[in-house]
Amino acid sequence: MDLKHVSPQPPAAPSTLFAPAVPRPLFLREAARTFRTTGAVAPSSRHLADRLAAPMWPSSMVRRPAAVLEVGAGTGPVTRALAALTGPADRLDAVEINPRFVEILSGSLRTDPVLAPAADRIRILPGSITEMPLDRDYDVIVSCLPFTNFDPAVVCSILDRYLSVLVPGGHLTFFAYLGTHALRSAFSSRAESARHREVGAVLDAFARQHGGRQSVVWRNLPPARVWHLRTPERPGRPADAV
């Protein structure tokens, strides 16, 4: 099953799944302090979280039990969407570099109404994805990193790391905010605008190489473009059923 055939509508979810887990002022303080690695003015909306978690929807027929890697978990909005879609035998690893966010996520595993019931299958991994040793390969990787804040070489390094731990036929989703290039062109240096443009070219080339599709989530602050990719199946292994 190719991600380009995934239905754009997620399954219904209880309202508690998307109740704010962290006060917004706290998120804003951390975002202002570490904007390069946080790269957001608000946590991901339920709509963006849904789209990023699409490989785990029942309609996707991803191989089960599934090993899932989330990178850039932040305060956990996408972690919660993924956790709600995992089964008892699935495993979810959430990587986060910000120590304050790691603390929040760890506490949420004990108190959050969605994360706590799934805590036995979730690991919070503090650190950078480019330096962190990983002890398994993954069927699904969900990247919440602010790629357009990084140098093109760093983005290439991260994407290569994803491919190195993604199983044949594995699913990858990632996103970038809309409108950021125009803002940087208007208010940043020429070199910064060029860097941003180069990162966009890296992401587009990566998506073309791996046959991905794009979709836009308008109900997010700011709106975001989401890429859905899938690596080729190993020869001789049948593709997932649609």
Helices and strands as residue ranges (DSSP letters): G 3-5, G 15-18, H 24-33, H 35-38, H 46-52, G 54-56, G 58-60, E 67-71, H 77-85, E 91-96, H 99-111, G 116-121, E 122-126, E 138-143, G 147-149, H 152-165, E 166-177, H 180-187, H 190-209, E 213-217, E 224-230
